[in-house]
Amino acid sequence: MRERIASAGLGGIAAKLAAGVRLSFEDGVQLFECPDLLALGWLANHEREKRHGARTYYNFNIRLEATNVCVATCLFCSFSRLKPGDPGSYTMSLDEAWNKLRQRAHQPLTEVHVVNGLHPDLPFDYYLELLRGFKRIRPGIHLKCFTAVEIAFFADLYGKTDEQVLRELQGAGLDSLPGGGAEIFAERVRRKICHDKCGSDRYLEIHKRAHALGMRSNITMLYGHVETAAERVDHMLRTRALQDETAGLQAFIPLAFHPDNNQMRKLPAPSGAETLRVHAVSRLMLDNVPHVKAFWIATGVEVAQIALWFGVDDLDGTVQEEKIYHMAGAKTPEAMSTFAIRRLIRAAGRAPVERDTLYNVITGPEEEDGPGVPVPAAVAQSM
């Protein structure tokens, strides 16, 4: 493999990685331009296994989108509706949202993940009571809710500062922030695809403030549309800089652009090879972010499995209900059981580990899932 890495022009980068030297912007661009995907994957897998061995994480979660009414006009979005009453628009009552958790009283859920549209008419108390209600139903549940874009929208709509919004939501039960809404940080791209929502500087500042309040968060990157390789690397470096400052990020999550039913439908979706490349480069560039996640709903289940050898160590979770990607044409299931997730991880030659939101281990890789699904010998040796 050393000869292959050298012939792919990656010898200098491999030497830096071996010496623990941080990769530069130029290195990141070179990784995206490297024609040898397997050499790139080998480097990313080496970095992944230094951190996690064969372990691959997932969690038992539910995803909830309480409303798709949204004043933003992102070109890539198939989920939102501009105003209440528009065809396809919806807003759950609080009781309808809470019932999503009540109906799963028999499930050992550890996380509720909430992402919404930017609804112009709901009172702030709707969101505060939404959180309080979830905690009343299941006090120990972790609430990972509201992107930084939503936090900024709340602040502007209700006449508060970003920090006031975070503190009030935290007081109502908010535990951490999801990573959605990052898209691409480059202003050139944001002006084209999401000009009327929270800018990148404010997005990052909100994550910084959340970290200062003791919350953890993730960051996403929407790839495969009009962004360049350089803009992807810039996005990763700005993520890395935030982590240098706060150490509050848990995972980086590349999200594949899906073209169906939106204003960018003339563009092709990213290929499987491009998806593997983005995840691999993410692992190599983000030396200080513990986890790189393949959101199986966005990548597809099969590509997510392969990505476990291209730098990825996390597959998100059971999800159970997901509208944003499926309204954009995703053909993946809307849910997976923990049995199915563990099985696909083992089939990829990796060791499944159930975690909670903060990566505390719930079920280790040594657990059996029933007859005929043992831990492969090669996996057991790396644990």
Buried (B, 14 or more C-beta within 10 A) or exposed (E): EEEEBEEBBBEEBBEBBEEEEEBBEEBBBBBBEBEBBBBBBBBBBBBBBEBBBBBBBBBBBBBBBBBBBBBBBBBBBBBBBBEBEEEEBBBBEBEEBBEBBEEBEEBEBBBBBBBBBBBEEBEBEBBBBBBBBBBEBBEEBBBBBBBBBBBBBBBEBBEBEBBEBBBBBBEBBBBBBBBBBBBBBBEEBBEBBBEEBBBBEBBBBBBBBBBEEEBBBBBBBBBBBBBBBBBBBBBBBBBBEBBEEBEBBBBBBBBBBBBBEBEBBEBEBBEBEBBBBBBBBBBBBBBEBBBBBBBBBBBBBEBBBBBBBBBBBBBBBBBBBBBBBBBBBBEBBBBBEBEBBBBBBBEBBBBBBBBBBBBEEBBEBEEEBEEEBEBBEEBEEBE
